[in-house]
Amino acid sequence: MMSRRGCGLAAVLAAAAMLALWSFLGGWFGSGPLEKDRNFVVPNGASLTAVAQHLEDNGIVRSADGFVLRARIFGGGGGIKAGEFRIPAHASPSRVLAIISSDDVIRRYVTIPEGMPSIMVQERLMAVPQLTGEVAVPEEGSVLPDSYAFDKGESREAVLRRMQAAMSRTLKELWAARGSDIAVETPEQAVILASIVEKETGKPEERRMVAGLYSNRLEKGMLLQADPTIIYPITKGKPLGRRIRQSEIQAVNDYNTYTMVGLPRHPITNPGKASIEAVLHPAKTDDLYMVADGTGGHAFASTLEQHNANVAKWFAIRRKRGEL
């Protein structure tokens, strides 16, 4: 039989073991030192040891070594993920590991509206403080307007590449499904014409009609006479802020469709998917002319006589508004 002294020693050892186990578990499941919620970034390719040290440096866990040890015992084998995470105040080390091993990353977005020219795409990317590095003005028409998710600290160049890859992918898909009787001969021409359609109408329901009208002009060898093509060489697609001058209407360059037959040499903006689809599936129409109708849309005409009547109505509206 064990002596009383032996029983006492065993009890002490058992108590000590229980205390050590409790301390070890408490260091994993107990409250952490973080006083306020904060964001935490796990870099791409970072090791558990490096992340643990970063957690300690930011006051999220008390001990990097303790975090690593417990994570390897209790972590369940899941790997940590790169990205930005929201860590709540007093989150336990167990909770912290669960968060940075999940897909619950903070989603940030940069939005490129339909018809935003490339010079403004570059400005928008440069204005996002969570992105890094410089980025040049992309080739006009190479960016697909959309909302793009990005990670904090990601390079602007990487985000731009995704935007351009989206345009390449979308254009390839749309071109493969194009109509049989269209005025453009290549995907590049489709983007050029779509950029004009994008700038000429703010009404989604008019896109196919505008595309049909310009397709008719192209096929007849008529001047397109699209005002946005006058403005682009002057502002690179930004608003002109004034009326177009007669000298600008008469300017000869690679864009002005008042002095050149056919399409401009390059796009005049980044057209959205809907405008590209409109060019590849234009409305079947005889119309060759259009003018604003005072509602934000256009009045269309197939003859010059009809067009002149529509222009007279538009001038009457402008006089009534005090614009003339």
WOWO-V750558 format. One line per field, one symbol per residue. phi: phi as a letter, one per 40 degrees, with the letter a starting at -180 (. if undefined). Layout:
phi: ???
This chain:
phi: .ccccccccccccccccccccccccccbbccccccbdacbbbccgcccccccccccccgcbcacccccdccccbcggcccbcibbcbcdgccdccdccccbccccccbbbbbcdgccccccccccccccccbgcacccccgcbcdabbcacdgccccccccccccccdccccccccbcccbbccbbdcccccccccddccbcbdccdcccccccccccccgcccfcddcccdccbghcdcgacccccccccbacbcccbbcgcdcbcbabccdcccccccacccaccbbaadbgbgbbbbabbccccccccccccccccccgcb
